[in-house]
Amino acid sequence: MTQTADTLLEVLIYKISPGKREAFHQALQHSALPRMERAGLTLVGFGPSRHDQDSYYLLRAYPSMEYHAQTLGRHYQDLGWLEQHHPELSPMVETCSVVVVPCEPEGIEKLKHTIYY
């Protein structure tokens, strides 16, 4: 199989502290996700996993690894993130695993319209 585009899908899987998933979801949805979008991150999907009470996922897309590095650097070094969101969200996260996989742009667009909370 040949990759036709250098589009990437980043999959983040969080293990949230017991009883904190809804608070994590609310904080992420209402303040952190808009900040991510302003930094240039393309959000594909997010929400609680159906398989247990403490797992959560976040999907983001990037046109290249270079863009991935630039936007994440811009986002995570922003003072608003460091002062407001990181202290709020970080204590609720026990672990976070990340994978970045190639995905055709059409697949990214389809995921945006088919994944829901």
Residue pairs with C-beta under 8 A, 6 or more apart in sequence:
3 102
4 104
5 102
5 104
5 105
6 63
6 64
6 102
7 61
7 62
7 63
7 102
7 103
7 104
7 105
7 108
8 61
8 62
8 63
8 64
8 65
8 68
8 100
8 101
8 102
8 103
9 44
9 59
9 60
9 61
9 100
9 101
9 102
9 103
9 107
9 108
9 111
10 59
10 60
10 61
10 62
10 68
10 98
10 99
10 100
11 57
11 58
11 59
11 98
11 99
11 100
11 101
12 57
12 58
12 59
12 60
12 96
12 97
12 98
13 49
13 55
13 56
13 57
13 96
13 97
13 98
14 24
14 55
14 56
14 57
14 58
14 93
14 95
14 96
15 54
15 55
15 93
15 94
15 95
15 96
16 24
16 54
16 55
16 56
16 92
16 93
16 94
17 54
17 91
17 92
17 93
17 94
18 53
18 54
20 92
21 48
21 53
21 54
21 55
21 56
23 92
24 56
24 89
24 92
24 93
25 47
25 48
25 56
25 117
27 85
27 88
27 89
27 92
28 46
28 58
28 89
29 46
31 84
31 85
31 88
32 81
32 85
32 89
33 43
33 46
35 75
35 78
35 80
35 81
35 85
36 43
36 60
36 75
37 43
39 71
39 74
39 75
39 78
40 67
40 70
40 71
40 74
40 75
41 60
41 71
41 72
41 75
42 60
42 61
42 62
42 108
43 58
43 59
43 60
44 59
44 60
44 61
44 108
44 111
44 112
44 115
45 57
45 58
45 59
45 111
45 112
45 115
45 116
46 56
46 57
46 58
46 59
46 117
47 56
47 57
47 115
47 116
47 117
48 55
48 56
48 117
49 55
49 56
49 57
54 94
59 111
59 115
61 103
61 108
62 68
62 71
62 100
65 100
68 100
75 81
76 82
103 111
